[in-house]
Amino acid sequence: MSYDEILHQVGGFGKYQKKVFMLLCLPSILVGFHIFAGVFIFTTPDFHCRVANRTLSTSNVCTYLNGKNETEICEEFSFDEKSVFKHTAVTDWGLVCEKRFYKALADSLFMVGLMIGSMCFGWISDKYGRRLAFFIALVLQVVFGIFSGLSPNYYLFVLCRMILAGATISVFIVAFILAMEMADGKFRAYIGIIMMLFSSFGYLTLALFAYLVTEWRVFQILISLPGLVFLSYWKIIPESPHWLITNNRKDDLTKWIEKVAKYNGIKLSSEVYQSLVQDTVPTNKNIVKQITLLDIFRYPNLRKRSLTIFFAWFVISGVYYGLSWNTNNLGGNPFLNFIISAAVEIPGYSFLLFALNKFGRRTILSSAMSLSGIMLILTIFTQSEQNGLMIAFAMLGKMAITTSYGTIYVFTSEQFPTVIRNIGLGSGSTSARIGGILAPHINSLVDFWNPLPLLIFGTLALVSGLLNLFLPETLNKILPETIEESENFGKKDVTKNHNYVEQEVLENK
């Protein structure tokens, strides 16, 4: 008996599952905190070059003329004490001029931490259980979030943030897995979107913390402490029934069924309990282990689709994080820009709640990415005095790429056959991390020409959006089970009522 059938017997997505789901959504708020905290931590206030115990009047310059009328590079700086932030990582470690590269490097290494953490905790959750992995990630998130704020130097700070990044994304991933594996098929399509909305809420409220707390170390520690509250979940959050089935933990599965059925008001006889447990067959993973990434590229049609999808992941992640971390370079009020950048995610994700099953995945993905590209390219045609218009174009682009982010997960899971679905999603997720790693360095090109980062992001999004038109639509289609079926997928117009395959999606967020 499958775990979907067990869920149906104990009330589907009943009161118990809804309670646990809402509890699991709350830690997603901290994802928004930690991923975007760098925007404020690395804020660069106006600075002046200090030479021979005097400060030059010209601001934000990296060289000066010495007494011999020769150009020399500034080595010491004083920072504007009237800045919104009294102290940032930039002011503490002088990350300007020749050291400005270290800002982008810190963000790139943060993304490396995301990639490593998602892989490590994916293994931990499969090997030792979702519940244990969730709490290990929570503890690491709190500890290294606090350590980041206490770090005495740049290198230790970056190391702590890498571990913090891995723990933060793992809290989200494992919570996502737990929620998905306790929900029935009808609701699974929306779990990821709802959890992303909670993350966006955290992203939005982060601006309030930054406005009230102007010392970056206090700010970093403050946003880390709420994680302690979620450690109280230890006696509340159960193990995933899917993991219990896969690992043949029948005694624990029996206790889970009894607890959930009782909470949901479902009365089951002892015979039904025994039938639910005894008829459950552990998942056979041997077939999946025999398939590798190379199998994706051995078939021409599957290869072209895969490369198109991986490129879309790369672009979506790069543009999304690039725009999110670039708000300080848009001009105007940095707090207002940050709030708008966070706020546009809410309609971007909410749109998918009713549109994803109505308009089709390919249509939404291609249209959203193309729209994002066009909006970002239009920013180069705005004049310097039209800063509000430029911000409007950039934020419309951000909203569209957010919609793309919510779509690519479901669309990718449906493009690959069952036997390599996890491999396809894992490869897409890795492509996304590479895009995120490069995004800070693309943003640093603002030093050469202010609109250049937005032009690059816009061009990439438009190109990828157009390429996605060559992918087959998956809504209401019979999804491929084998590589051979996947090779022919899109060539036949066969439809049926769509059954979601989110179980494979959730481990690759």
C-alpha positions as CSV (number, residue, x, y, z in Angstrom):
1,M,0.0,0.0,0.0
2,S,1.4,3.4,-0.9
3,Y,1.7,6.2,1.5
4,D,-0.9,8.2,-0.5
5,E,-3.4,5.5,0.3
6,I,-2.4,5.7,4.0
7,L,-3.0,9.4,4.0
8,H,-6.4,8.9,2.4
9,Q,-7.3,6.5,5.2
10,V,-6.4,8.9,8.0
11,G,-8.3,11.8,6.6
12,G,-6.2,13.1,3.7
13,F,-5.0,16.7,4.4
14,G,-6.9,16.8,7.7
15,K,-6.6,18.9,10.8
16,Y,-3.4,17.3,12.0
17,Q,-1.6,17.8,8.7
18,K,-2.8,21.4,8.4
19,K,-1.5,22.1,11.9
20,V,1.9,20.6,11.2
21,F,2.0,22.4,7.8
22,M,1.4,25.8,9.3
23,L,4.1,25.2,12.0
24,L,6.5,24.2,9.2
25,C,5.8,27.3,7.2
26,L,7.0,29.6,10.0
27,P,10.7,28.7,9.8
28,S,10.5,29.8,6.2
29,I,10.3,33.4,7.4
30,L,13.9,33.0,8.6
31,V,15.0,32.0,5.1
32,G,13.9,35.4,3.9
33,F,15.9,36.9,6.8
34,H,19.2,35.3,6.2
35,I,19.4,35.1,2.5
36,F,18.8,38.8,2.0
37,A,20.4,40.2,5.2
38,G,23.6,40.7,3.1
39,V,21.9,43.7,1.4
40,F,22.2,45.6,4.7
41,I,25.3,44.0,6.1
42,F,27.3,45.0,3.1
43,T,25.8,48.5,2.7
44,T,28.5,50.9,1.5
45,P,28.2,54.4,3.0
46,D,30.0,57.4,1.5
47,F,33.7,57.3,2.2
48,H,36.7,59.6,2.1
49,C,40.4,58.8,1.6
50,R,42.6,59.5,4.6
51,V,46.1,60.7,3.9
52,A,48.7,61.7,6.5
53,N,46.2,62.3,9.3
54,R,43.9,64.3,7.1
55,T,40.7,63.4,5.3
56,L,40.2,64.4,1.6
57,S,37.0,66.3,0.9
58,T,36.1,64.4,-2.3
59,S,34.0,61.3,-1.5
60,N,34.0,57.8,-2.9
61,V,37.3,58.1,-4.7
62,C,40.1,55.5,-4.5
63,T,43.1,57.5,-5.6
64,Y,44.7,60.9,-4.7
65,L,47.6,63.2,-5.8
66,N,50.6,63.3,-3.5
67,G,52.9,66.2,-3.0
68,K,54.8,65.2,-6.2
69,N,51.6,65.4,-8.2
70,E,51.7,61.6,-8.6
71,T,48.6,59.4,-8.3
72,E,48.6,57.0,-5.4
73,I,46.0,54.5,-4.2
74,C,44.2,55.2,-1.0
75,E,44.8,52.7,1.8
76,E,42.9,54.2,4.7
77,F,39.3,55.5,4.7
78,S,36.8,57.3,6.9
79,F,33.2,56.5,6.5
80,D,30.1,58.8,6.7
81,E,28.9,58.6,10.2
82,K,25.5,60.0,9.2
83,S,24.8,56.9,7.1
84,V,21.7,54.9,7.9
85,F,23.9,52.1,9.2
86,K,26.4,53.3,11.8
87,H,28.6,50.2,11.1
88,T,28.5,47.6,8.4
89,A,30.9,44.8,7.4
90,V,32.2,47.2,4.7
91,T,33.1,49.9,7.3
92,D,34.6,47.4,9.7
93,W,36.9,45.8,7.2
94,G,37.3,48.6,4.6
95,L,35.7,46.7,1.7
96,V,35.9,49.5,-0.8
97,C,38.1,50.3,-3.8
98,E,40.6,47.5,-4.2
99,K,38.8,45.4,-1.6
100,R,35.3,45.9,-3.0
101,F,35.7,42.5,-4.7
102,Y,35.3,40.9,-1.3
103,K,31.7,42.0,-1.1
104,A,30.8,40.0,-4.2
105,L,33.0,37.1,-3.1
106,A,31.1,36.9,0.2
107,D,27.7,36.7,-1.5
108,S,29.1,34.1,-4.0
109,L,30.4,31.9,-1.2
110,F,27.1,32.3,0.5
111,M,25.5,30.7,-2.6
112,V,28.2,27.9,-2.5
113,G,27.0,27.3,1.1
114,L,23.4,26.9,-0.2
115,M,24.5,24.4,-2.8
116,I,26.6,22.3,-0.4
117,G,24.0,22.5,2.4
118,S,21.2,21.3,0.2
119,M,23.2,18.3,-1.0
120,C,24.4,17.3,2.5
121,F,21.1,17.6,4.2
122,G,19.4,15.9,1.3
123,W,21.5,12.9,2.2
124,I,21.0,13.3,5.9
125,S,17.3,13.5,5.6
126,D,17.2,10.3,3.4
127,K,19.6,8.4,5.7
128,Y,18.6,9.5,9.2
129,G,15.1,10.9,8.7
130,R,13.5,14.3,7.8
131,R,12.8,15.2,11.5
132,L,16.4,14.8,12.7
133,A,17.7,16.6,9.7
134,F,15.3,19.5,10.3
135,F,16.4,20.0,13.9
136,I,20.1,19.7,13.1
137,A,19.7,22.4,10.4
138,L,17.8,24.6,12.9
139,V,20.6,24.3,15.5
140,L,23.3,25.1,12.9
141,Q,21.2,28.1,11.7
142,V,21.0,29.6,15.1
143,V,24.6,28.9,16.1
144,F,26.3,30.1,13.0
145,G,23.9,33.0,12.6
146,I,25.1,34.3,16.0
147,F,28.7,33.4,15.2
148,S,28.5,35.4,12.0
149,G,27.6,38.5,14.0
150,L,30.5,37.9,16.4
151,S,33.2,37.1,13.8
152,P,36.3,39.1,14.5
153,N,37.5,39.1,10.8
154,Y,36.3,38.8,7.3
155,Y,37.4,35.3,6.7
156,L,35.8,33.8,9.7
157,F,32.7,35.8,8.9
158,V,32.5,34.3,5.4
159,L,33.0,30.8,6.7
160,C,30.2,31.2,9.3
161,R,27.9,32.6,6.6
162,M,28.6,29.7,4.3
163,I,27.6,27.2,7.0
164,L,24.6,29.5,7.9
165,A,23.5,29.4,4.2
166,G,23.7,25.6,4.1
167,A,21.7,25.3,7.3
168,T,19.1,28.0,6.2
169,I,18.3,26.4,2.9
170,S,18.2,23.0,4.6
171,V,15.6,24.2,7.1
172,F,13.4,25.1,4.2
173,I,14.1,22.0,2.2
174,V,13.4,19.5,5.0
175,A,10.3,21.4,6.2
176,F,9.2,21.3,2.6
177,I,9.8,17.6,2.4
178,L,7.9,17.0,5.7
179,A,4.9,19.0,4.5
180,M,4.8,17.4,1.1
181,E,5.0,13.9,2.5
182,M,2.1,14.5,4.9
183,A,-0.2,16.1,2.3
184,D,-2.4,14.3,-0.2
185,G,-2.1,14.8,-3.9
186,K,-4.7,17.6,-4.3
187,F,-2.9,20.0,-2.0
188,R,0.8,19.2,-2.8
189,A,0.8,21.5,-5.8
190,Y,0.4,24.5,-3.5
191,I,2.6,23.7,-0.6
192,G,5.8,25.0,-2.2
193,I,4.1,28.2,-3.3
194,I,2.7,28.9,0.2
195,M,6.0,28.2,1.9
196,M,7.7,30.6,-0.6
197,L,5.1,33.2,0.4
198,F,6.2,32.9,4.0
199,S,9.8,33.3,2.9
200,S,8.8,36.5,1.0
201,F,7.1,37.8,4.2
202,G,10.4,37.3,6.1
203,Y,12.2,39.1,3.2
204,L,9.7,42.0,3.5
205,T,9.9,42.4,7.3
206,L,13.7,42.3,7.2
207,A,13.7,45.9,6.2
208,L,12.0,46.8,9.5
209,F,14.7,45.1,11.5
210,A,17.4,46.9,9.4
211,Y,15.7,50.3,9.9
212,L,15.5,49.8,13.7
213,V,18.9,48.2,14.3
214,T,21.8,50.1,12.6
215,E,24.7,48.1,14.0
216,W,25.2,45.2,11.6
217,R,26.5,42.7,14.2
218,V,23.5,43.3,16.5
219,F,21.3,43.1,13.4
220,Q,22.7,39.7,12.4
221,I,22.4,38.2,15.9
222,L,18.8,39.6,16.2
223,I,17.6,37.9,13.1
224,S,19.2,34.6,14.2
225,L,17.6,34.4,17.7
226,P,14.0,33.6,16.5
227,G,15.3,30.2,15.4
228,L,15.5,29.2,19.1
229,V,11.6,29.3,19.2
230,F,11.4,26.6,16.5
231,L,13.5,24.2,18.6
232,S,10.3,23.8,20.7
233,Y,8.9,21.9,17.8
234,W,10.9,18.8,19.0
235,K,7.8,17.2,20.6
236,I,5.4,18.4,17.9
237,I,6.8,17.7,14.5
238,P,6.6,14.0,13.5
239,E,8.7,11.9,11.2
240,S,7.6,11.7,7.6
241,P,5.3,8.7,6.9
242,H,7.0,8.3,3.5
243,W,10.4,8.0,5.2
244,L,9.0,5.5,7.7
245,I,7.6,3.4,4.8
246,T,10.8,3.6,2.8
247,N,12.9,2.5,5.8
248,N,10.4,-0.3,6.8
249,R,9.8,1.4,10.2
250,K,6.4,-0.3,10.7
251,D,6.1,0.2,14.5
252,D,6.7,3.9,14.2
253,L,4.3,4.0,11.2
254,T,1.6,2.4,13.3
255,K,2.0,5.0,16.0
256,W,1.9,7.8,13.4
257,I,-1.3,6.4,11.9
258,E,-2.9,6.1,15.3
259,K,-2.0,9.6,16.3
260,V,-3.1,11.2,13.0
261,A,-6.3,9.3,12.8
262,K,-7.3,10.2,16.4
263,Y,-6.5,13.9,15.8
264,N,-8.5,13.9,12.6
265,G,-11.4,12.2,14.2
266,I,-11.1,9.0,12.1
267,K,-12.0,5.7,13.7
268,L,-10.0,2.8,12.4
269,S,-10.4,-0.8,13.6
270,S,-7.3,-2.8,14.7
271,E,-7.7,-4.9,11.5
272,V,-7.5,-1.7,9.4
273,Y,-4.4,-0.6,11.3
274,Q,-2.7,-3.9,10.6
275,S,-3.7,-3.9,7.0
276,L,-2.4,-0.3,6.5
277,V,1.0,-1.2,7.9
278,Q,1.5,-4.8,6.7
279,D,0.4,-4.1,3.2
280,T,2.9,-1.2,2.9
281,V,5.8,-1.9,0.6
282,P,9.1,0.0,1.0
283,T,10.1,2.0,-2.0
284,N,12.6,0.2,-4.2
285,K,15.4,2.7,-5.1
286,N,17.6,0.2,-6.9
287,I,16.4,1.1,-10.4
288,V,17.0,4.8,-9.8
289,K,20.6,4.2,-8.5
290,Q,21.4,2.6,-11.9
291,I,20.6,5.7,-13.8
292,T,23.1,8.6,-14.1
293,L,23.2,12.1,-15.5
294,L,24.9,10.8,-18.7
295,D,21.6,9.0,-19.6
296,I,20.0,12.4,-20.0
297,F,22.4,13.3,-22.8
298,R,22.3,10.1,-24.7
299,Y,19.0,10.9,-26.4
300,P,18.8,14.0,-28.7
301,N,15.3,15.2,-27.8
302,L,15.8,14.7,-24.1
303,R,19.3,16.3,-24.3
304,K,17.9,19.5,-26.0
305,R,15.1,19.8,-23.5
306,S,17.5,19.2,-20.6
307,L,20.0,21.9,-21.7
308,T,17.1,24.3,-22.2
309,I,15.7,23.6,-18.7
310,F,19.1,23.8,-17.0
311,F,19.8,27.1,-18.7
312,A,16.4,28.4,-17.5
313,W,17.4,27.4,-13.9
314,F,20.7,29.2,-14.3
315,V,19.1,32.4,-15.6
316,I,16.1,32.5,-13.1
317,S,18.4,32.1,-10.1
318,G,21.0,34.6,-11.4
319,V,18.4,37.2,-12.2
320,Y,16.3,36.6,-9.0
321,Y,19.3,36.9,-6.6
322,G,20.9,39.6,-8.8
323,L,17.9,41.8,-8.5
324,S,17.3,41.1,-4.9
325,W,20.9,42.0,-3.9
326,N,21.1,45.0,-6.3
327,T,18.5,47.3,-4.6
328,N,21.2,49.6,-3.2
329,N,22.4,50.3,-6.7
330,L,19.0,51.4,-8.1
331,G,19.2,54.9,-6.5
332,G,16.5,56.5,-4.4
333,N,15.7,55.3,-0.9
334,P,17.4,51.9,-0.3
335,F,14.9,50.8,2.3
336,L,11.9,51.6,-0.1
337,N,13.7,49.8,-2.9
338,F,14.2,46.8,-0.7
339,I,10.6,46.7,0.5
340,I,9.3,47.0,-3.1
341,S,11.6,44.2,-4.2
342,A,10.2,42.0,-1.4
343,A,6.6,43.0,-1.8
344,V,6.4,42.2,-5.6
345,E,7.1,38.5,-4.7
346,I,3.8,38.2,-3.1
347,P,1.7,38.8,-6.2
348,G,4.3,36.9,-8.2
349,Y,3.8,33.7,-6.2
350,S,0.1,34.2,-5.5
351,F,-0.6,34.4,-9.2
352,L,0.5,30.8,-9.5
353,L,-2.1,29.5,-7.0
354,F,-4.8,29.8,-9.6
355,A,-2.9,30.2,-12.9
356,L,-0.6,27.2,-12.8
357,N,-3.3,24.6,-13.6
358,K,-5.2,27.0,-15.9
359,F,-2.7,28.5,-18.4
360,G,-0.1,25.7,-18.5
361,R,3.5,25.6,-17.2
362,R,5.3,26.4,-20.5
363,T,3.1,29.4,-21.2
364,I,3.6,30.9,-17.7
365,L,7.3,30.2,-17.6
366,S,8.1,31.5,-21.1
367,S,5.8,34.6,-20.7
368,A,7.1,35.5,-17.3
369,M,10.8,35.2,-18.2
370,S,10.3,37.1,-21.4
371,L,8.4,39.9,-19.6
372,S,11.1,40.1,-17.0
373,G,13.8,40.4,-19.7
374,I,11.9,43.1,-21.5
375,M,11.3,45.1,-18.3
376,L,15.0,45.0,-17.4
377,I,16.2,45.9,-20.8
378,L,13.9,48.9,-20.8
379,T,15.7,50.3,-17.7
380,I,18.7,51.3,-20.0
381,F,16.4,53.8,-21.8
382,T,15.4,55.7,-18.7
383,Q,17.1,59.0,-18.0
384,S,19.0,59.8,-14.8
385,E,16.2,62.0,-13.7
386,Q,13.7,59.2,-14.3
387,N,14.9,57.1,-11.4
388,G,11.3,56.2,-10.3
389,L,10.6,54.8,-13.8
390,M,13.8,52.7,-13.8
391,I,12.9,51.2,-10.4
392,A,9.4,50.5,-11.6
393,F,10.8,48.5,-14.6
394,A,13.3,46.7,-12.5
395,M,10.6,45.7,-9.9
396,L,8.2,44.5,-12.6
397,G,11.1,42.4,-13.9
398,K,11.6,41.1,-10.3
399,M,7.9,40.1,-10.0
400,A,8.0,38.3,-13.3
401,I,11.1,36.3,-12.5
402,T,9.6,35.4,-9.1
403,T,6.7,33.8,-11.0
404,S,9.2,32.0,-13.1
405,Y,10.9,30.6,-10.0
406,G,7.7,29.2,-8.7
407,T,6.9,27.6,-12.0
408,I,10.3,26.0,-12.9
409,Y,10.1,23.4,-10.0
410,V,6.8,21.8,-11.2
411,F,7.7,22.2,-14.9
412,T,11.1,20.5,-14.5
413,S,9.7,17.6,-12.5
414,E,7.2,16.9,-15.3
415,Q,9.7,17.1,-18.1
416,F,11.9,14.2,-16.8
417,P,10.8,10.5,-16.6
418,T,10.3,8.9,-13.3
419,V,13.6,7.0,-13.3
420,I,15.7,10.2,-13.7
421,R,13.4,12.8,-12.2
422,N,15.5,13.4,-9.1
423,I,18.7,13.6,-11.2
424,G,17.1,16.1,-13.5
425,L,15.9,18.3,-10.6
426,G,19.2,18.0,-8.9
427,S,21.0,19.1,-12.0
428,G,18.6,22.0,-12.4
429,S,19.1,23.0,-8.8
430,T,22.9,22.9,-9.3
431,S,22.6,25.1,-12.4
432,A,20.6,27.6,-10.3
433,R,23.3,27.8,-7.7
434,I,25.9,28.6,-10.4
435,G,23.7,31.4,-11.5
436,G,23.4,32.7,-8.0
437,I,27.2,32.4,-7.5
438,L,27.8,34.6,-10.6
439,A,25.0,37.2,-9.8
440,P,27.1,39.3,-7.3
441,H,29.9,39.6,-9.8
442,I,27.5,40.7,-12.5
443,N,26.1,43.3,-10.0
444,S,29.7,44.6,-9.5
445,L,29.8,45.7,-13.1
446,V,27.8,48.7,-12.0
447,D,31.2,50.3,-11.4
448,F,31.7,50.4,-15.2
449,W,28.2,51.4,-16.3
450,N,25.3,51.6,-14.0
451,P,22.6,49.9,-16.2
452,L,25.0,47.1,-17.3
453,P,23.9,44.5,-14.7
454,L,20.2,45.0,-15.5
455,L,21.0,44.8,-19.2
456,I,22.8,41.5,-18.8
457,F,20.1,40.0,-16.6
458,G,17.4,41.2,-19.0
459,T,19.0,39.8,-22.1
460,L,19.6,36.4,-20.4
461,A,15.9,36.3,-19.2
462,L,14.5,37.2,-22.6
463,V,16.7,34.6,-24.5
464,S,15.8,31.8,-22.0
465,G,12.1,32.8,-22.1
466,L,12.1,32.4,-25.9
467,L,14.0,29.1,-25.8
468,N,11.4,27.7,-23.4
469,L,8.8,27.9,-26.1
470,F,10.4,24.9,-27.7
471,L,9.7,22.8,-24.6
472,P,6.6,20.6,-24.6
473,E,3.7,21.6,-22.4
474,T,3.1,19.2,-19.5
475,L,-0.3,20.3,-18.2
476,N,-2.9,17.5,-18.5
477,K,-0.3,15.3,-20.3
478,I,0.6,11.7,-19.7
479,L,3.9,12.1,-18.0
480,P,6.8,9.9,-19.1
481,E,7.8,6.9,-16.9
482,T,10.9,5.7,-18.9
483,I,13.7,7.4,-20.8
484,E,12.3,6.1,-24.0
485,E,8.9,7.6,-23.3
486,S,10.6,10.9,-22.4
487,E,12.5,10.9,-25.7
488,N,9.1,10.9,-27.5
489,F,7.4,13.2,-25.0
490,G,5.9,16.2,-26.8
491,K,5.6,14.4,-30.1
492,K,2.2,13.0,-29.3
493,D,-0.8,14.9,-28.1
494,V,-2.1,12.5,-25.5
495,T,-3.8,13.9,-22.4
496,K,-5.3,12.7,-19.2
497,N,-6.1,14.1,-15.8
498,H,-2.8,15.4,-14.4
499,N,-1.3,13.7,-11.3
500,Y,1.3,15.8,-9.6
501,V,4.8,14.5,-9.0
502,E,5.9,17.0,-6.4
503,Q,7.5,14.3,-4.2
504,E,10.6,14.5,-6.4
505,V,10.5,18.3,-6.6
506,L,10.7,18.9,-2.9
507,E,14.3,17.7,-2.4
508,N,15.8,20.1,-4.9
509,K,14.6,23.5,-3.7
